[in-house]
Amino acid sequence: MAIVSLIVAAADNNVIGKDNKMPWHIPEDFKYFKKVTLGKPCIMGRKTFESILDMLGKPLPGRTSIVVSRRGYAHEGAKSASSLEEAIEIAKKTVGQETDGEIMILGGAQIYALALEKELVERAYVTRVHQEPEGDAYFPELGPEWQEIERDPYDGFSFTVLECAKT
Ligand SMILES: NC(=O)c1ccc[n+]([C@@H]2O[C@H](COP(=O)([O-])OP(=O)(O)OC[C@H]3O[C@@H](n4cnc5c(N)ncnc54)[C@H](OP(=O)(O)O)[C@@H]3O)[C@@H](O)[C@H]2O)c1
């Protein structure tokens, strides 16, 4: 059975983005993100996909990108879904060919909120960035059903993993 996880870098005030970009540059977090997501189907909102295109000029290499959009978004090298549920169904079909059956939700704010509200996520990889920047995109506050199972502190940020007791 495939497990659905999310991955996010969120400041202590839950800011995750400003002007469709990340408000910090943490190379260790990019490495961690790559390690956790490589080879896995990655679901993201259309705006997050576009911010990746701005950064890399192409979709994330070595991962199947599944873009959630209400308006039939099409881009070479990415699959498109008109709802989060449809994106998860598409991802389930690809996990058979990819590593360890984990489907990753990469954000952004709208897609994290939707996934948590609908209780579609079992595990959360949260890089806590110990800053309080200004922003316009936020990660939702996780409820008490989310238990931290790992914490790896570094200078200025901590890698944490949480699991949901409900799902
Ligand atoms: N720090 C982090 O880890 C992290 C990770 C990811 C993103 N971010 C940041 O988050 C920000 C982007 O987040 P965002 O909330 O603005 O955008 P987003 O969640 O990436 O994408 C929003 C888009 O998703 C589609 N969508 C949303 N709800 C939908 C639904 N119910 N059904 C179908 N499609 C739906 C819509 O696309 P259409 O308009 O095409 O219909 C909507 O415009 C950026 O600042 C980015 O840098 C940060």
Ligand as a Chemical Component Dictionary entry (heavy atoms), coordinates in Angstrom:
data_LIG
# 
_chem_comp.id                   LIG 
_chem_comp.type                 NON-POLYMER 
_chem_comp.pdbx_formal_charge   0 
_chem_comp.three_letter_code    LIG 
# 
loop_
_chem_comp_atom.comp_id 
_chem_comp_atom.atom_id 
_chem_comp_atom.alt_atom_id 
_chem_comp_atom.type_symbol 
_chem_comp_atom.charge 
_chem_comp_atom.model_Cartn_x 
_chem_comp_atom.model_Cartn_y 
_chem_comp_atom.model_Cartn_z 
_chem_comp_atom.pdbx_ordinal 
LIG N1  N1  N 0  8.575  26.163 1.886   1  
LIG C1  C1  C 0  8.110  25.124 1.219   2  
LIG O1  O1  O 0  8.410  23.962 1.537   3  
LIG C2  C2  C 0  7.214  25.339 0.052   4  
LIG C3  C3  C 0  6.766  24.251 -0.708  5  
LIG C4  C4  C 0  5.909  24.494 -1.778  6  
LIG C5  C5  C 0  5.525  25.789 -2.075  7  
LIG N2  N2  N 1  5.990  26.807 -1.302  8  
LIG C6  C6  C 0  5.550  28.195 -1.557  9  
LIG O2  O2  O 0  4.135  28.215 -1.535  10 
LIG C7  C7  C 0  3.685  29.246 -2.416  11 
LIG C8  C8  C 0  2.710  28.647 -3.424  12 
LIG O3  O3  O 0  1.553  28.174 -2.712  13 
LIG P1  P1  P 0  0.080  28.594 -3.190  14 
LIG O4  O4  O 0  -0.854 28.187 -2.118  15 
LIG O5  O5  O -1 0.092  30.024 -3.627  16 
LIG O6  O6  O 0  -0.113 27.728 -4.503  17 
LIG P2  P2  P 0  -0.124 26.133 -4.783  18 
LIG O7  O7  O 0  -0.815 25.413 -3.669  19 
LIG O8  O8  O 0  1.237  25.675 -5.181  20 
LIG O9  O9  O 0  -0.996 26.101 -6.118  21 
LIG C9  C9  C 0  -2.284 26.686 -6.135  22 
LIG C10 C10 C 0  -2.994 26.221 -7.367  23 
LIG O10 O10 O 0  -3.359 24.845 -7.234  24 
LIG C11 C11 C 0  -4.587 24.626 -7.898  25 
LIG N3  N3  N 0  -5.603 24.214 -6.927  26 
LIG C12 C12 C 0  -5.766 24.632 -5.653  27 
LIG N4  N4  N 0  -6.822 24.025 -5.072  28 
LIG C13 C13 C 0  -7.326 23.178 -6.012  29 
LIG C14 C14 C 0  -8.416 22.263 -6.029  30 
LIG N5  N5  N 0  -9.215 22.120 -4.949  31 
LIG N6  N6  N 0  -8.648 21.555 -7.146  32 
LIG C15 C15 C 0  -7.869 21.712 -8.245  33 
LIG N7  N7  N 0  -6.808 22.566 -8.289  34 
LIG C16 C16 C 0  -6.548 23.287 -7.187  35 
LIG C17 C17 C 0  -4.988 25.955 -8.545  36 
LIG O11 O11 O 0  -4.391 25.965 -9.844  37 
LIG P3  P3  P 0  -5.069 26.752 -11.093 38 
LIG O12 O12 O 0  -5.033 28.197 -10.710 39 
LIG O13 O13 O 0  -4.209 26.414 -12.260 40 
LIG O14 O14 O 0  -6.468 26.201 -11.215 41 
LIG C18 C18 C 0  -4.293 26.953 -7.634  42 
LIG O15 O15 O 0  -4.082 28.206 -8.231  43 
LIG C19 C19 C 0  4.934  29.812 -3.076  44 
LIG O16 O16 O 0  5.363  30.951 -2.347  45 
LIG C20 C20 C 0  5.946  28.693 -2.930  46 
LIG O17 O17 O 0  7.279  29.183 -2.938  47 
LIG C21 C21 C 0  6.825  26.614 -0.262  48 
# 
loop_
_chem_comp_bond.comp_id 
_chem_comp_bond.atom_id_1 
_chem_comp_bond.atom_id_2 
_chem_comp_bond.value_order 
_chem_comp_bond.pdbx_ordinal 
LIG N1  C1  SING 1  
LIG C1  O1  DOUB 2  
LIG C1  C2  SING 3  
LIG C2  C3  SING 4  
LIG C2  C21 DOUB 5  
LIG C3  C4  DOUB 6  
LIG C4  C5  SING 7  
LIG C5  N2  DOUB 8  
LIG N2  C6  SING 9  
LIG N2  C21 SING 10 
LIG C6  O2  SING 11 
LIG C6  C20 SING 12 
LIG O2  C7  SING 13 
LIG C7  C8  SING 14 
LIG C7  C19 SING 15 
LIG C8  O3  SING 16 
LIG O3  P1  SING 17 
LIG P1  O4  DOUB 18 
LIG P1  O5  SING 19 
LIG P1  O6  SING 20 
LIG O6  P2  SING 21 
LIG P2  O7  DOUB 22 
LIG P2  O8  SING 23 
LIG P2  O9  SING 24 
LIG O9  C9  SING 25 
LIG C9  C10 SING 26 
LIG C10 O10 SING 27 
LIG C10 C18 SING 28 
LIG O10 C11 SING 29 
LIG C11 N3  SING 30 
LIG C11 C17 SING 31 
LIG N3  C12 SING 32 
LIG N3  C16 SING 33 
LIG C12 N4  DOUB 34 
LIG N4  C13 SING 35 
LIG C13 C14 SING 36 
LIG C13 C16 DOUB 37 
LIG C14 N5  SING 38 
LIG C14 N6  DOUB 39 
LIG N6  C15 SING 40 
LIG C15 N7  DOUB 41 
LIG N7  C16 SING 42 
LIG C17 O11 SING 43 
LIG C17 C18 SING 44 
LIG O11 P3  SING 45 
LIG P3  O12 DOUB 46 
LIG P3  O13 SING 47 
LIG P3  O14 SING 48 
LIG C18 O15 SING 49 
LIG C19 O16 SING 50 
LIG C19 C20 SING 51 
LIG C20 O17 SING 52 
# 
